């Protein structure tokens, strides 16, 4: 039973990491682009609208997807530990 839990945990860790990697990379790219726009607009002397933009909504969605993938990986780690303790 312990070996089965370890294998399931490793599979969950791999799945969670794979699921979190893509959204996290896209989130970092959008964040960098948003910071670049903010620097440019401050250099120009313009005021930036602080309202909700499509990019901010996308960043929140990507952050949630990355967090969900990380939670799956952490759950897999817990399953591995339980499997090791049962062995």
C-alpha positions in Angstrom: 0.0 0.0 0.0 2.9 2.4 0.8 4.5 1.9 -2.6 1.2 2.6 -4.3 0.8 5.9 -2.4 4.4 6.9 -3.2 3.7 6.3 -6.9 0.5 8.2 -6.8 2.2 11.0 -5.0 5.0 11.2 -7.5 2.4 11.3 -10.3 0.5 14.1 -8.6 3.7 16.1 -8.1 4.6 15.7 -11.8 1.0 16.6 -12.9 0.8 19.6 -10.6 4.2 21.0 -11.7 3.3 20.5 -15.4 0.0 22.2 -14.8 1.5 25.2 -13.0 4.5 25.8 -15.3 2.6 27.2 -18.3 0.4 29.7 -16.5 3.2 30.8 -14.2 5.5 31.6 -17.2 2.7 33.5 -19.0 1.9 35.4 -15.7 5.5 36.5 -15.4 5.6 37.7 -19.0 2.4 39.7 -18.5 3.7 41.1 -15.3 6.9 42.2 -16.9 5.0 43.8 -19.8 2.7 45.6 -17.4 5.8 47.0 -15.4 7.4 48.1 -18.7 4.2 50.0 -19.7 4.1 51.6 -16.3 7.7 52.7 -16.6 7.1 54.1 -20.1 4.0 56.0 -19.1 5.7 57.5 -16.0 8.6 58.5 -18.3 6.2 60.2 -20.7 4.6 62.0 -17.8 1.1 60.5 -18.4 -1.2 59.3 -15.8 -2.0 55.6 -15.8 -5.6 54.5 -15.3 -5.7 52.3 -12.3 -8.9 50.5 -13.3 -9.3 46.9 -14.2 -7.8 46.0 -17.5 -7.9 42.8 -19.6 -4.3 42.1 -18.7 -5.0 42.4 -15.0 -7.9 40.0 -15.3 -5.7 37.6 -17.3 -2.9 37.9 -14.7 -5.4 37.0 -11.9 -6.7 34.0 -13.8 -3.1 32.8 -14.6 -2.1 33.2 -11.0 -5.1 31.1 -9.8 -4.2 28.4 -12.3 -0.6 28.3 -11.2 -1.7 28.2 -7.5 -4.0 25.3 -8.3 -1.2 23.4 -9.9 1.1 24.1 -7.0 -1.6 22.8 -4.6 -1.8 19.6 -6.6 2.0 19.2 -6.3 1.9 19.9 -2.6 -0.9 17.3 -2.1 1.3 14.8 -4.0 4.1 15.6 -1.7 1.9 14.9 1.3 0.8 11.6 -0.3 4.4 10.6 -0.8 5.2 11.3 2.9 2.2 9.3 4.0 3.3 6.5 1.7 6.8 6.6 3.2 5.4 6.5 6.7 3.2 3.5 5.9 6.1 1.6 4.4 
